[in-house]
Amino acid sequence: MARKFEPGPRGMVPLSAGGSARSLGGRTIVVTRAATQARRFVEMLEAAGAHVLRAPTIAIEPPTSWEPLDAALDALGTFTWVIFTSVNGVAMVDRRLAARGQSWAAVGQRRVAAIGPATAEALAEHGVRAEAVPGEFRAEALVERLRREVGRRDRVLLPRAAQTRDVLVTELSRLGASVVEVPAYTTRRVEAGVTRLREALAASAVDAVTFTSSSTARNFAELFTEEERRAWLAGVIIASIGPVTRATAAEYGLETAVMPSEYTIPALARAIADYFSRVPPRTDRRRRRSE
């Protein structure tokens, strides 16, 4: 059973920690992140020497209908808070504002919260400051951050994925707020590169599989039968971005060995590099083919 490794405080471990700047040299890392979002993650892994096998299991797409989001944007003045739970949500709201000939000014006049620093940074690019960003980047921590800020007279707009956890809606409603949840985007399962992925796993040519959301973990796992997962993923390190994703992977018998204490892409890349700088190469590897 692989041991779990968590890097130092807030995951701030350089890629070269515990080893050389090429601590992932000779390692093959599978990236399941959406193709449109994977570039930064892939570059960080490759900079540490990894051979990256891109196997996106999700695609980010517009919602079935823009009407709920359009109605919410028309009524922005009635909301106290606007809460963004992902960079995707920011990108899709921006896309819709542009299509409607609107700016971010009205959003910026509301109180704004973000699930984490990457989302806050995305908002800042549009001139919007997130005044509430939790120290731990998940819904439960955001609720705690807002507990003393959100009350019975508040209306909260939550533009996010069409299929997602209901923690924020449930808990903010318990605080007395009126929560309006609107789909800003949807995630679709894709199987790009699945043939190469199956070949690499069957050949014991993969060192680690990375999950950056519950959707990536679920969709990856469901590409294989339970027997295939047991046979092909034995000895393969599972790296999850955070506890919610880790829990989803565990539902399929995939135990997370690497999870950063800061739930961000850079921290995940650092944690993977640091982990492999401390463990010897696998001895059951077959000759890998160029992907």
C-alpha positions as a Markdown table, in Angstrom:
| # | Residue | x | y | z |
|---|---|---|---|---|
| 1 | Met | 0.0 | 0.0 | 0.0 |
| 2 | Ala | 1.4 | 3.4 | -1.0 |
| 3 | Arg | 2.0 | 5.8 | 1.8 |
| 4 | Lys | 0.4 | 9.2 | 1.7 |
| 5 | Phe | 2.7 | 12.1 | 1.5 |
| 6 | Glu | 1.8 | 15.7 | 2.3 |
| 7 | Pro | 4.4 | 18.4 | 1.7 |
| 8 | Gly | 5.2 | 21.2 | 4.2 |
| 9 | Pro | 3.0 | 24.1 | 5.3 |
| 10 | Arg | 0.4 | 25.1 | 2.7 |
| 11 | Gly | 2.2 | 22.8 | 0.2 |
| 12 | Met | 4.9 | 25.4 | -0.6 |
| 13 | Val | 7.5 | 22.9 | -1.7 |
| 14 | Pro | 9.6 | 23.7 | -4.8 |
| 15 | Leu | 9.6 | 21.2 | -7.6 |
| 16 | Ser | 13.2 | 20.4 | -6.7 |
| 17 | Ala | 12.6 | 19.7 | -3.0 |
| 18 | Gly | 14.1 | 16.5 | -1.8 |
| 19 | Gly | 15.9 | 15.9 | -5.0 |
| 20 | Ser | 17.2 | 17.5 | -8.2 |
| 21 | Ala | 15.4 | 19.9 | -10.5 |
| 22 | Arg | 14.6 | 16.9 | -12.6 |
| 23 | Ser | 13.1 | 14.8 | -9.8 |
| 24 | Leu | 10.4 | 13.4 | -12.2 |
| 25 | Gly | 13.0 | 12.3 | -14.8 |
| 26 | Gly | 12.0 | 8.9 | -16.2 |
| 27 | Arg | 8.5 | 9.1 | -14.7 |
| 28 | Thr | 5.3 | 8.9 | -16.6 |
| 29 | Ile | 2.5 | 11.0 | -15.2 |
| 30 | Val | -1.1 | 10.8 | -16.4 |
| 31 | Val | -3.0 | 14.1 | -16.5 |
| 32 | Thr | -6.8 | 13.8 | -16.6 |
| 33 | Arg | -7.6 | 17.5 | -16.4 |
| 34 | Ala | -9.7 | 19.1 | -19.2 |
| 35 | Ala | -7.5 | 19.7 | -22.3 |
| 36 | Thr | -8.3 | 23.4 | -22.3 |
| 37 | Gln | -7.0 | 23.7 | -18.7 |
| 38 | Ala | -4.1 | 21.3 | -18.5 |
| 39 | Arg | -1.3 | 23.3 | -20.1 |
| 40 | Arg | 0.0 | 24.9 | -16.9 |
| 41 | Phe | -0.1 | 21.6 | -15.0 |
| 42 | Val | 1.6 | 19.7 | -17.8 |
| 43 | Glu | 4.4 | 22.4 | -18.1 |
| 44 | Met | 5.1 | 22.2 | -14.4 |
| 45 | Leu | 5.4 | 18.4 | -14.5 |
| 46 | Glu | 7.5 | 18.5 | -17.6 |
| 47 | Ala | 9.8 | 21.1 | -16.1 |
| 48 | Ala | 10.6 | 18.6 | -13.4 |
| 49 | Gly | 11.5 | 16.0 | -16.0 |
| 50 | Ala | 8.2 | 14.0 | -16.3 |
| 51 | His | 6.9 | 12.3 | -19.4 |
| 52 | Val | 3.3 | 13.5 | -19.4 |
| 53 | Leu | 0.5 | 11.4 | -20.9 |
| 54 | Arg | -2.5 | 13.6 | -21.5 |
| 55 | Ala | -5.8 | 11.7 | -21.1 |
| 56 | Pro | -8.5 | 14.3 | -20.4 |
| 57 | Thr | -11.6 | 12.7 | -18.9 |
| 58 | Ile | -13.8 | 15.9 | -18.9 |
| 59 | Ala | -14.6 | 18.8 | -21.1 |
| 60 | Ile | -15.9 | 22.2 | -19.9 |
| 61 | Glu | -18.9 | 23.3 | -22.0 |
| 62 | Pro | -21.7 | 25.9 | -21.8 |
| 63 | Pro | -24.9 | 25.0 | -19.8 |
| 64 | Thr | -27.9 | 23.6 | -21.6 |
| 65 | Ser | -29.5 | 27.0 | -21.4 |
| 66 | Trp | -28.1 | 30.5 | -20.7 |
| 67 | Glu | -31.5 | 31.7 | -19.5 |
| 68 | Pro | -31.0 | 31.2 | -15.7 |
| 69 | Leu | -27.6 | 32.9 | -15.8 |
| 70 | Asp | -28.9 | 35.7 | -18.0 |
| 71 | Ala | -31.7 | 36.4 | -15.6 |
| 72 | Ala | -29.3 | 36.4 | -12.6 |
| 73 | Leu | -27.0 | 38.9 | -14.4 |
| 74 | Asp | -30.0 | 41.1 | -15.1 |
| 75 | Ala | -30.8 | 41.1 | -11.4 |
| 76 | Leu | -27.3 | 41.6 | -10.0 |
| 77 | Gly | -28.4 | 44.6 | -8.1 |
| 78 | Thr | -30.6 | 42.5 | -5.9 |
| 79 | Phe | -27.8 | 40.2 | -4.7 |
| 80 | Thr | -25.6 | 40.9 | -1.6 |
| 81 | Trp | -23.0 | 38.3 | -2.5 |
| 82 | Val | -21.7 | 36.6 | -5.6 |
| 83 | Ile | -19.8 | 33.5 | -4.9 |
| 84 | Phe | -17.4 | 31.8 | -7.4 |
| 85 | Thr | -16.3 | 28.2 | -6.8 |
| 86 | Ser | -14.0 | 27.7 | -9.7 |
| 87 | Val | -12.0 | 29.4 | -12.5 |
| 88 | Asn | -14.5 | 27.8 | -14.9 |
| 89 | Gly | -17.3 | 29.8 | -13.3 |
| 90 | Val | -15.4 | 33.0 | -13.8 |
| 91 | Ala | -14.5 | 32.2 | -17.4 |
| 92 | Met | -18.1 | 31.3 | -18.3 |
| 93 | Val | -19.6 | 34.4 | -16.6 |
| 94 | Asp | -17.1 | 36.5 | -18.5 |
| 95 | Arg | -18.1 | 34.8 | -21.7 |
| 96 | Arg | -21.7 | 35.5 | -21.1 |
| 97 | Leu | -21.1 | 39.1 | -20.1 |
| 98 | Ala | -19.1 | 39.7 | -23.3 |
| 99 | Ala | -21.8 | 38.1 | -25.4 |
| 100 | Arg | -24.4 | 40.5 | -23.8 |
| 101 | Gly | -22.2 | 43.5 | -24.2 |
| 102 | Gln | -21.8 | 43.9 | -20.4 |
| 103 | Ser | -18.8 | 44.5 | -18.2 |
| 104 | Trp | -17.8 | 43.2 | -14.8 |
| 105 | Ala | -18.6 | 46.5 | -13.1 |
| 106 | Ala | -21.9 | 45.3 | -11.7 |
| 107 | Val | -20.4 | 42.2 | -10.3 |
| 108 | Gly | -17.7 | 44.2 | -8.7 |
| 109 | Gln | -20.3 | 46.3 | -6.9 |
| 110 | Arg | -21.5 | 43.2 | -5.0 |
| 111 | Arg | -19.6 | 41.5 | -2.2 |
| 112 | Val | -17.6 | 38.7 | -3.9 |
| 113 | Ala | -16.2 | 35.4 | -2.5 |
| 114 | Ala | -13.9 | 32.9 | -4.2 |
| 115 | Ile | -13.2 | 29.3 | -3.3 |
| 116 | Gly | -9.4 | 29.7 | -3.6 |
| 117 | Pro | -6.6 | 31.9 | -4.8 |
| 118 | Ala | -6.7 | 30.7 | -8.5 |
| 119 | Thr | -10.4 | 31.7 | -8.6 |
| 120 | Ala | -9.6 | 35.0 | -6.9 |
| 121 | Glu | -6.8 | 35.7 | -9.3 |
| 122 | Ala | -9.2 | 35.0 | -12.3 |
| 123 | Leu | -11.6 | 37.6 | -10.8 |
| 124 | Ala | -8.8 | 40.1 | -10.3 |
| 125 | Glu | -8.0 | 39.9 | -14.0 |
| 126 | His | -11.5 | 41.4 | -14.5 |
| 127 | Gly | -11.0 | 44.1 | -11.9 |
| 128 | Val | -13.0 | 42.3 | -9.2 |
| 129 | Arg | -11.7 | 41.8 | -5.7 |
| 130 | Ala | -12.7 | 38.7 | -3.8 |
| 131 | Glu | -13.1 | 39.9 | -0.2 |
| 132 | Ala | -13.6 | 36.4 | 1.1 |
| 133 | Val | -11.2 | 33.6 | 0.3 |
| 134 | Pro | -11.0 | 30.6 | 2.7 |
| 135 | Gly | -7.7 | 29.3 | 4.0 |
| 136 | Glu | -8.7 | 25.8 | 2.9 |
| 137 | Phe | -10.0 | 25.7 | -0.6 |
| 138 | Arg | -13.2 | 23.7 | -0.4 |
| 139 | Ala | -16.9 | 24.4 | 0.1 |
| 140 | Glu | -17.0 | 23.6 | 3.8 |
| 141 | Ala | -14.2 | 26.1 | 4.5 |
| 142 | Leu | -15.9 | 28.8 | 2.5 |
| 143 | Val | -19.0 | 28.3 | 4.5 |
| 144 | Glu | -17.0 | 28.9 | 7.7 |
| 145 | Arg | -15.4 | 31.9 | 6.2 |
| 146 | Leu | -18.8 | 33.4 | 5.4 |
| 147 | Arg | -20.6 | 32.3 | 8.6 |
| 148 | Arg | -20.3 | 35.7 | 10.2 |
| 149 | Glu | -20.8 | 37.6 | 7.0 |
| 150 | Val | -23.9 | 36.1 | 5.5 |
| 151 | Gly | -27.3 | 36.6 | 7.2 |
| 152 | Arg | -31.1 | 36.4 | 6.8 |
| 153 | Arg | -31.4 | 39.6 | 4.7 |
| 154 | Asp | -28.8 | 38.4 | 2.2 |
| 155 | Arg | -29.3 | 37.1 | -1.4 |
| 156 | Val | -26.5 | 35.0 | -2.7 |
| 157 | Leu | -25.8 | 34.3 | -6.4 |
| 158 | Leu | -23.9 | 31.1 | -7.0 |
| 159 | Pro | -22.9 | 30.6 | -10.7 |
| 160 | Arg | -21.3 | 27.3 | -11.0 |
| 161 | Ala | -21.3 | 23.8 | -12.6 |
| 162 | Ala | -24.7 | 22.3 | -13.5 |
| 163 | Gln | -23.8 | 19.2 | -11.5 |
| 164 | Thr | -22.0 | 19.7 | -8.3 |
| 165 | Arg | -22.1 | 19.3 | -4.5 |
| 166 | Asp | -24.9 | 21.1 | -2.6 |
| 167 | Val | -22.9 | 22.0 | 0.5 |
| 168 | Leu | -22.9 | 25.7 | -0.2 |
| 169 | Val | -26.6 | 25.9 | -1.0 |
| 170 | Thr | -27.5 | 23.9 | 2.0 |
| 171 | Glu | -25.3 | 25.6 | 4.6 |
| 172 | Leu | -25.8 | 29.1 | 3.4 |
| 173 | Ser | -29.6 | 28.5 | 3.4 |
| 174 | Arg | -29.3 | 27.4 | 7.0 |
| 175 | Leu | -27.7 | 30.7 | 7.8 |
| 176 | Gly | -30.9 | 32.3 | 6.5 |
| 177 | Ala | -29.6 | 33.5 | 3.2 |
| 178 | Ser | -31.6 | 33.3 | 0.0 |
| 179 | Val | -29.4 | 31.3 | -2.4 |
| 180 | Val | -29.9 | 31.5 | -6.1 |
| 181 | Glu | -27.9 | 28.7 | -7.9 |
| 182 | Val | -27.5 | 29.0 | -11.6 |
| 183 | Pro | -25.6 | 26.8 | -14.1 |
| 184 | Ala | -22.7 | 28.7 | -15.7 |
| 185 | Tyr | -21.2 | 25.6 | -17.3 |
| 186 | Thr | -21.4 | 21.9 | -17.5 |
| 187 | Thr | -18.8 | 19.1 | -17.5 |
| 188 | Arg | -19.0 | 16.4 | -20.2 |
| 189 | Arg | -17.2 | 13.1 | -20.0 |
| 190 | Val | -14.6 | 12.5 | -22.8 |
| 191 | Glu | -12.4 | 9.6 | -23.6 |
| 192 | Ala | -9.6 | 11.3 | -25.5 |
| 193 | Gly | -6.5 | 9.3 | -25.6 |
| 194 | Val | -8.1 | 6.3 | -23.9 |
| 195 | Thr | -6.4 | 3.8 | -26.2 |
| 196 | Arg | -2.9 | 5.1 | -25.4 |
| 197 | Leu | -3.9 | 5.2 | -21.7 |
| 198 | Arg | -5.0 | 1.6 | -21.6 |
| 199 | Glu | -1.9 | 0.5 | -23.4 |
| 200 | Ala | 0.4 | 2.4 | -21.1 |
| 201 | Leu | -1.4 | 1.0 | -17.9 |
| 202 | Ala | -1.4 | -2.5 | -19.3 |
| 203 | Ala | 2.3 | -2.3 | -20.0 |
| 204 | Ser | 3.1 | -1.0 | -16.4 |
| 205 | Ala | 4.4 | 2.2 | -18.0 |
| 206 | Val | 2.6 | 4.6 | -15.7 |
| 207 | Asp | 4.0 | 6.0 | -12.5 |
| 208 | Ala | 1.2 | 8.2 | -11.4 |
| 209 | Val | -2.4 | 9.3 | -12.3 |
| 210 | Thr | -3.5 | 12.7 | -11.3 |
| 211 | Phe | -7.0 | 13.9 | -10.4 |
| 212 | Thr | -7.9 | 17.6 | -10.2 |
| 213 | Ser | -11.6 | 17.2 | -9.5 |
| 214 | Ser | -14.1 | 14.6 | -8.5 |
| 215 | Ser | -15.3 | 14.5 | -12.2 |
| 216 | Thr | -11.8 | 13.5 | -13.4 |
| 217 | Ala | -11.5 | 10.8 | -10.8 |
| 218 | Arg | -15.0 | 9.4 | -11.5 |
| 219 | Asn | -14.7 | 9.5 | -15.3 |
| 220 | Phe | -11.2 | 7.9 | -15.2 |
| 221 | Ala | -12.2 | 5.1 | -12.9 |
| 222 | Glu | -15.3 | 4.3 | -15.1 |
| 223 | Leu | -13.1 | 3.8 | -18.1 |
| 224 | Phe | -12.1 | 0.5 | -16.6 |
| 225 | Thr | -13.6 | -2.6 | -15.1 |
| 226 | Glu | -13.0 | -3.2 | -11.4 |
| 227 | Glu | -10.7 | -6.1 | -12.4 |
| 228 | Glu | -8.7 | -3.8 | -14.7 |
| 229 | Arg | -8.4 | -1.2 | -12.0 |
| 230 | Arg | -7.0 | -3.8 | -9.6 |
| 231 | Ala | -4.6 | -5.3 | -12.1 |
| 232 | Trp | -3.4 | -2.2 | -13.9 |
| 233 | Leu | -3.3 | 0.4 | -11.1 |
| 234 | Ala | -1.5 | -1.8 | -8.6 |
| 235 | Gly | 1.7 | 0.1 | -7.8 |
| 236 | Val | 0.6 | 3.3 | -9.6 |
| 237 | Ile | 0.6 | 6.4 | -7.4 |
| 238 | Ile | -2.7 | 8.2 | -7.2 |
| 239 | Ala | -2.4 | 12.0 | -6.7 |
| 240 | Ser | -5.5 | 14.0 | -5.8 |
| 241 | Ile | -5.8 | 17.7 | -5.5 |
| 242 | Gly | -7.9 | 17.6 | -2.3 |
| 243 | Pro | -10.0 | 15.6 | 0.1 |
| 244 | Val | -13.2 | 15.7 | -1.9 |
| 245 | Thr | -11.4 | 14.4 | -5.0 |
| 246 | Arg | -9.6 | 11.8 | -2.8 |
| 247 | Ala | -13.0 | 10.6 | -1.4 |
| 248 | Thr | -14.3 | 10.2 | -5.0 |
| 249 | Ala | -11.3 | 8.2 | -6.0 |
| 250 | Ala | -11.6 | 6.0 | -2.9 |
| 251 | Glu | -15.2 | 5.1 | -4.0 |
| 252 | Tyr | -13.5 | 3.2 | -6.9 |
| 253 | Gly | -10.8 | 1.6 | -4.8 |
| 254 | Leu | -8.2 | 4.1 | -5.8 |
| 255 | Glu | -6.3 | 5.1 | -2.7 |
| 256 | Thr | -4.6 | 8.5 | -2.8 |
| 257 | Ala | -0.9 | 8.5 | -2.0 |
| 258 | Val | -0.2 | 12.1 | -2.7 |
| 259 | Met | -2.3 | 15.1 | -1.8 |
| 260 | Pro | -1.0 | 18.6 | -1.1 |
| 261 | Ser | -2.1 | 20.5 | 2.0 |
| 262 | Glu | -2.9 | 23.5 | -0.3 |
| 263 | Tyr | -5.5 | 22.4 | -2.9 |
| 264 | Thr | -4.1 | 24.1 | -6.0 |
| 265 | Ile | -2.5 | 22.9 | -9.2 |
| 266 | Pro | 1.0 | 24.2 | -8.4 |
| 267 | Ala | 0.9 | 22.6 | -5.0 |
| 268 | Leu | -0.2 | 19.3 | -6.5 |
| 269 | Ala | 2.7 | 19.4 | -9.0 |
| 270 | Arg | 5.2 | 20.2 | -6.2 |
| 271 | Ala | 3.8 | 17.4 | -4.0 |
| 272 | Ile | 4.2 | 14.9 | -6.9 |
| 273 | Ala | 7.8 | 15.9 | -7.6 |
| 274 | Asp | 8.7 | 15.8 | -3.9 |
| 275 | Tyr | 7.1 | 12.3 | -3.5 |
| 276 | Phe | 9.0 | 10.8 | -6.4 |
| 277 | Ser | 12.3 | 12.4 | -5.2 |
| 278 | Arg | 12.0 | 10.2 | -2.2 |
| 279 | Val | 11.0 | 6.8 | -3.7 |
| 280 | Pro | 13.0 | 4.5 | -5.9 |
| 281 | Pro | 11.8 | 3.7 | -9.5 |
| 282 | Arg | 9.5 | 0.8 | -10.0 |
| 283 | Thr | 11.2 | -2.4 | -10.9 |
| 284 | Asp | 8.2 | -4.0 | -12.8 |
| 285 | Arg | 8.4 | -1.5 | -15.7 |
| 286 | Arg | 8.3 | -2.6 | -19.3 |
| 287 | Arg | 9.9 | -0.5 | -22.0 |
| 288 | Arg | 7.6 | 2.5 | -22.6 |
| 289 | Arg | 6.7 | 3.8 | -26.0 |
| 290 | Ser | 6.7 | 7.4 | -27.0 |
| 291 | Glu | 3.3 | 9.0 | -26.6 |
